[in-house]
């Protein structure tokens, strides 16, 4: 007799047991499919997050690595020993080459320097220093060399804005300078005027200060939202004395010759994908960078903040899929084994009539697979709604936990401040306010690939649960089945 007919008669003749198998498979397949759907949603969210924020790699001098390399030099061929020397300079030309890497979406670099006032360019000091206070090391302008002024945090978050002229960009001339509005009014400056500044570096003990004056052209005037306090503050910390120049200009104010290459203190590279770090390092080495002395430190804080909770939710879903699959296989195997014991007489009679053992086992497999297919169809109809609700609930708990951890953790310096949100800006102005919040919604979509995966899982469970206990049938004879007990 055809094994498919016998399987149909068995299922239709025992509807209670058939419904029990369908129900058990429905629970297993629904949980497994929900896990797959949550995994897929998390993968899509992570891919979207990569496109939104990527990661920021920061390049700057590692003084310890420079010392270990033996490239520390003394100045002047017998001058003061232990100074960094030219080997510790990060040159703009090198950074510009790295910026051309195809994995870099945006790059910027900064040079920290100071500028001493001259007769034609005075410091803004509304409240003089108290009598007797030494201001030798603070009576300077703070002059930061930048590649792109719009990438500085203070200008991105609205704490500062250009009110006249233009900012500094990659195409600005080397003598360009942007000044604060209060300082410009005190010195009666307007766009296009020339200003003179001195090197803002204190000389080594016993040496005379550098009195050379360097001429700059005012290309823009900006307004800083930080108001005067009405109290004395050191000139170099007063926001009104913050100047922005090009890297060439900053190099001059450091007492170096820009003709030998403008130097920068820190360079940042915004990547479209956190996984592109290795490619960036290869491109940097190909451009001539020594990554031991100028290491690339990757800050993917924003990406981790965005995808951290949803990644943990996907991890929980993965564990659930495996647990349900293993537990379901074990339970179904026990049920099938129990069913085989109950049907000993049926099996013995069929074997004595000449039926092959493999067909008997095939009949049981067909019965279980039929119940599994029905359950897979039912689970596909309801799993999307279940996984959407469960996913949002699990994700809400992870987001809440992540926010509590962030509130209790120390903020620390965020190297993405130059080109990415978060952390203090390189000019010491207020931090960027455009922080990111974790992904708190899950977008579940049911596709044929998900149905295919749960179908393969369900049928695999059906096969294992049937074949493992069914192997006992292959070892028995009709006499053993009909005469002996369990």
C-alpha atoms as one frame of an Amber mdcrd trajectory, in Angstrom:
protein
   0.000   0.000   0.000   1.200   3.519  -0.772   2.894   5.089   2.261   1.357
   8.502   1.480  -2.165   7.048   1.684  -1.354   5.377   4.986   0.058   8.668
   6.287  -3.129  10.511   5.263  -5.374   7.907   6.894  -3.301   8.091  10.079
  -3.464  11.915  10.277  -7.173  12.114   9.464  -8.020   9.185  11.741  -6.316
  10.732  14.781  -7.132  14.469  14.536  -6.239  15.147  18.166  -2.653  13.931
  17.812  -2.328  15.589  14.428  -3.441  18.947  15.867  -1.017  18.504  18.743
   1.871  18.076  16.296   0.705  21.051  14.231   0.408  23.179  17.355   3.858
  22.218  18.607   5.404  22.917  15.210   3.514  26.214  15.021   5.040  27.381
  18.302   8.521  26.289  17.244   8.314  27.815  13.753   6.777  31.059  15.020
   9.564  31.582  17.543  12.260  30.630  15.046  10.813  32.866  12.323  10.470
  35.760  14.784  14.129  35.346  15.655  15.113  35.403  11.987  12.989  38.508
  11.380  14.563  40.364  14.319  18.023  39.402  13.057  17.212  40.718   9.587
  15.793  43.957  10.972  18.885  44.490  13.108  21.166  43.911  10.105  19.249
  46.492   8.050  19.368  49.000  10.907  23.124  48.500  11.324  23.666  49.016
   7.586  21.610  52.223   7.682  23.576  53.441  10.710  26.850  52.894   8.860
  25.608  55.123   6.079  24.464  57.792   8.540  27.487  58.210  10.788  30.288
  55.854   9.784  33.319  56.286  12.019  36.004  58.887  12.652  39.716  58.075
  12.554  42.095  60.494  14.236  45.772  60.843  13.338  48.195  62.678  15.604
  51.680  62.335  17.050  52.369  59.603  19.585  55.263  61.136  21.503  56.126
  57.853  23.234  56.409  56.053  19.902  58.618  58.860  18.588  60.930  58.528
  21.576  61.129  54.748  21.203  61.931  55.114  17.506  65.067  57.111  18.328
  64.024  59.967  16.040  63.847  62.614  18.755  66.210  65.398  17.716  67.881
  68.360  19.323  67.438  71.726  17.697  70.194  73.714  16.159  72.775  70.929
  16.088  73.793  70.970  19.715  71.000  73.114  21.090  68.525  72.093  23.727
  68.273  68.275  23.724  65.012  66.354  23.938  62.925  68.564  21.644  60.655
  66.835  19.168  62.263  68.036  15.962  61.081  67.670  12.378  60.306  63.949
  12.683  57.411  64.829  14.953  55.749  67.118  12.415  52.588  65.929  10.689
  52.581  67.676   7.331  49.524  68.956   5.540  50.656  67.505   2.204  50.670
  64.003   3.684  47.207  64.430   5.173  45.860  65.752   1.864  47.050  62.547
   0.184  45.280  60.411   2.773  42.133  62.506   2.300  41.939  61.256  -1.295
  41.350  57.686  -0.107  38.049  56.402  -1.542  36.862  55.330   1.925  37.131
  58.884   3.328  33.859  60.820   3.178  35.181  63.962   4.862  38.478  65.050
   6.378  39.728  67.963   8.416  42.864  68.934  10.277  43.778  71.480  12.898
  46.921  73.176  14.157  47.013  74.602  17.675  49.098  77.737  17.988  49.147
  81.140  19.613  49.793  84.626  18.318  51.423  87.505  20.148  49.779  90.926
  19.757  51.457  93.836  17.954  50.983  97.570  18.016  48.429  97.340  15.208
  46.610  94.275  16.589  45.713  94.410  20.272  44.196  91.788  22.540  40.587
  92.155  23.620  40.816  92.632  27.385  37.674  94.336  28.816  38.810  93.774
  32.413  42.546  94.288  33.097  44.585  91.828  35.087  44.846  92.394  38.858
  47.920  94.305  39.994  50.937  92.099  40.437  49.570  89.146  38.441  52.027
  87.637  35.974  50.444  87.445  32.509  53.592  86.570  30.565  52.289  83.224
  29.340  48.669  84.239  28.758  48.821  87.530  26.847  48.343  85.806  23.502
  45.681  85.257  20.906  44.651  81.641  20.481  45.172  80.909  16.790  43.923
  77.587  15.419  44.790  76.474  11.922  41.873  74.675  10.273  41.208  73.159
   6.882  37.478  73.841   6.962  35.958  76.281   9.452  32.475  74.862   8.927
  33.659  71.554  10.395  34.641  73.145  13.715  32.116  72.178  16.391  31.378
  75.743  17.507  30.248  76.660  13.985  28.299  73.442  13.423  26.265  73.679
  16.591  25.551  77.421  16.303  27.759  78.761  19.102  29.618  80.781  16.487
  28.625  82.117  13.078  30.143  84.237  10.348  28.663  87.765  10.323  30.853
  89.290   7.632  33.020  87.864   4.849  33.713  84.173   4.554  35.229  81.392
   6.592  38.316  79.333   5.913  38.100  76.448   3.472  40.417  74.090   1.592
  40.965  76.760  -1.079  41.742  79.681   1.245  45.023  81.563   0.821  47.756
  80.925   3.350  47.534  84.416   4.911  43.777  84.251   5.618  42.513  84.933
   9.139  39.013  84.999  10.668  38.584  87.188  13.778  35.909  87.541  16.440
  33.528  90.502  16.276  34.548  92.117  19.603  38.230  91.962  18.803  37.521
  93.360  15.312  35.616  96.350  16.759  38.383  97.126  19.240  40.990  97.121
  16.465  38.621  98.745  13.936  38.989  95.835  11.526  36.837  94.944   8.564
  37.000  92.297   5.868  40.005  92.880   3.623  42.140  94.653   6.228  45.680
  93.566   6.975  46.740  92.568  10.490  50.168  91.768  11.880  50.841  89.069
  14.442  53.948  87.707  16.125  54.926  84.143  16.953  52.921  83.000  19.956
  55.555  80.709  21.441  57.579  81.495  24.570  61.331  81.115  23.889  63.460
  78.574  25.761  65.174  79.932  28.900  68.040  82.266  28.026  66.892  82.900
  24.447  65.229  86.014  23.031  61.615  85.859  21.835  60.864  85.789  18.120
  59.826  89.332  17.232  59.150  88.749  13.517  55.764  90.062  12.454  53.640
  88.113  10.002  50.943  89.807   7.944  47.489  88.277   7.534  44.378  89.317
   5.610  41.016  89.377   7.381  38.702  87.258   5.221  35.879  86.932   7.727
  34.484  88.150  11.017  32.483  85.812  13.256  30.406  86.214  16.386  30.818
  83.921  19.393  27.702  83.518  21.548  29.737  83.441  24.793  29.257  86.818
  26.463  31.803  88.677  28.565  31.773  87.649  32.208  32.565  91.098  33.616
  35.543  89.587  35.425  39.175  89.201  34.478  40.013  86.135  32.404  43.395
  85.412  30.825  43.480  86.808  27.315  44.255  83.466  25.670  41.108  81.891
  27.202  38.778  84.730  26.204  36.595  83.595  23.281  36.940  87.031  21.695
  40.660  86.409  21.239  40.122  83.209  19.282  41.538  83.486  15.761  41.212
  81.003  12.919  43.943  80.755  10.314  45.060  78.277   7.683  47.546  75.511
   8.516  50.215  77.598   6.756  49.378  80.560   8.955  49.492  78.438  12.087
  52.870  77.078  11.021  54.230  80.640  10.802  52.891  81.487  14.240  54.629
  78.405  15.614  57.919  79.880  14.403  58.319  77.363  11.567  58.776  77.880
   7.847  55.643  76.887   5.881  57.797  76.592   2.755  59.104  73.354   4.250
  55.535  72.101   4.591  52.640  73.293   6.722  52.287  71.225   9.880  49.078
  70.120  11.563  48.537  68.811  15.072  45.595  66.517  14.420  43.855  65.143
  11.357  40.476  63.450  11.317  38.958  61.256   8.613  35.243  60.466   8.524
  34.604  57.006   7.080  31.415  55.853   5.455  31.749  52.409   7.049  33.490
  51.501  10.334  34.784  48.423   8.543  36.884  50.568   6.193  39.545  51.258
   8.833  41.970  48.661   7.475  41.679  50.116   3.980  42.346  53.609   5.369
  45.482  52.371   7.137  46.767  50.789   3.927  46.126  53.999   1.996  47.835
  56.042   4.722  50.932  53.834   4.589  50.933  54.023   0.792  50.876  57.827
   1.109  54.019  57.676   3.259  52.614  57.875   6.797  54.431  56.144   9.652
  51.504  54.706  11.578  53.722  53.855  14.535  54.575  57.506  15.140  51.275
  58.884  13.794  48.749  56.157  14.674  45.173  56.137  13.425  42.811  55.901
  16.395  39.279  55.010  15.389  36.336  56.523  17.170  33.144  54.660  16.240
  31.337  55.873  19.349  28.341  57.211  17.410  27.948  53.980  15.430  28.145
  51.880  18.595  25.689  54.199  20.325  23.231  53.811  17.475  23.415  50.054
  16.951  24.479  48.806  20.400  20.972  48.059  21.765  19.597  46.625  18.530
  22.700  44.438  18.108  22.202  43.009  21.591  18.532  42.423  20.765  19.566
  40.513  17.632  22.014  38.492  19.724  19.207  37.527  22.090  17.087  36.523
  19.090  19.905  34.323  17.787  20.198  32.539  21.119  16.426  32.075  21.150
  16.472  30.492  17.689  19.079  27.929  18.739  17.384  27.134  22.043  13.992
  26.700  20.407  15.447  24.548  17.632  17.290  22.242  20.038  14.436  22.043
  22.527  11.879  21.515  19.739  13.913  18.697  18.228  14.188  16.973  21.603
  10.462  17.306  22.395   9.373  16.133  18.956  11.770  13.193  19.136  10.156
  12.119  22.406   6.682  12.472  20.917   7.600  10.455  17.827   9.259   7.774
  19.972   6.123   7.540  22.084   3.982   7.301  18.930   6.129   4.472  17.597
   5.690   2.486  20.798   1.914   2.953  20.625   1.873   1.683  17.020   3.926
  -1.470  17.585   1.148  -3.789  16.402   0.594  -1.747  13.233   4.320  -1.810
  12.473   4.594  -5.557  13.167   1.657  -6.439  10.904   2.987  -4.311   8.042
   6.448  -5.822   8.364   4.996  -9.382   8.404   3.093  -8.559   5.226   6.393
  -7.711   3.547   6.471  -3.917   3.859   9.968  -2.485   3.842  11.302  -0.887
   7.011  12.420   2.211   5.127   8.856   2.774   3.881   7.517   2.488   7.419
  10.003   5.098   8.516   9.130   7.170   5.458   5.450   7.071   6.446   6.224
   8.582   9.839   8.413  11.190   8.209   5.617  12.145   5.802   3.176  12.507
   8.700   5.487  14.769  10.660   6.517  16.813   7.598   2.863  17.355   6.643
   2.174  18.773  10.108   5.339  20.882   9.858   4.366  22.376   6.477   0.941
  23.347   7.769   2.524  24.946  10.845   5.082  26.840   8.725   2.287  28.373
   6.666   0.392  29.430   9.784   3.521  30.869  11.412   4.313  32.956   8.327
   0.914  34.626   8.687   1.410  35.770  12.282   5.141  35.941  12.955   5.628
  39.463  11.552   3.245  40.978  14.093   4.641  38.894  16.934   8.276  39.689
  16.123   7.451  43.392  15.729   5.952  43.538  19.200   8.543  41.337  20.870
  11.386  43.111  19.088  10.203  46.557  20.174   9.781  45.347  23.748  13.254
  43.811  23.895  14.790  46.824  22.170  13.117  49.254  24.580  14.764  47.449
  27.490  18.189  47.535  25.822  17.840  51.245  24.968  16.881  52.073  28.546
  19.865  50.106  29.833  22.208  51.813  27.354  21.020  55.275  28.402  21.503
  54.436  32.082  25.037  53.206  31.358  25.813  56.354  29.363  24.525  58.569
  32.177  26.766  56.810  34.710  29.886  56.723  32.515  32.450  59.486  32.273
  32.120  61.348  29.012  35.854  61.782  28.267  37.250  63.446  25.176  35.637
  62.536  21.886  38.124  62.687  19.016  35.279  62.947  16.548  34.633  66.531
  17.646  36.364  67.994  14.607  34.237  66.294  12.014  31.657  64.375  13.990
  29.215  65.116  16.779  30.108  64.872  20.399  32.957  65.979  22.564  34.791
  69.251  22.948  35.911  71.148  19.899  39.581  71.591  19.211  39.344  75.298
  19.828  38.078  74.833  23.347  34.597  76.112  22.563  31.474  74.357  23.727
  30.925  70.779  22.705  28.946  69.771  19.702  25.278  69.456  20.525  24.313
  67.157  17.680  24.697  63.891  19.599  22.981  60.686  18.567  20.469  58.491
  20.344  20.331  54.695  20.043  18.021  53.167  17.440  14.809  52.616  19.394
  12.525  51.166  16.713  12.742  47.919  14.833  11.445  47.597  11.278  10.361
  43.991  10.724   9.775  42.865   7.138   8.734  39.368   6.136  10.376  38.137
   2.950  10.604  34.896   1.027  14.160  34.394   2.260  12.933  34.404   5.877
  10.162  31.930   5.052  12.716  29.759   3.282  15.006  29.767   6.328  12.255
  28.868   8.772  10.990  26.223   6.333  14.424  24.638   6.163  14.750  24.807
   9.952  11.297  23.328  10.527  11.807  20.486   8.068  15.239  19.818   9.521
  13.726  19.532  12.984  11.020  17.206  11.606  13.598  14.980   9.935  15.843
  14.756  13.010  12.936  14.197  15.376  11.652  11.354  13.176  14.818   9.647
  12.004  16.647   9.515  15.330  14.005   7.519  17.270  12.856   5.795  14.039
  16.185   4.016  13.631  14.931   1.541  16.238  12.399   0.312  13.685  15.158
  -0.629  11.274  16.761  -2.930  13.879  13.616  -4.926  14.743  11.972  -7.997
  13.144   8.203  -8.625  12.956   8.532 -11.310  15.646  10.379  -8.929  17.985
   7.719  -6.268  17.515   4.638  -8.530  17.904   5.902 -10.850  20.682   8.242
  -8.842  22.882   7.308  -5.836  25.001   8.752  -2.322  24.863
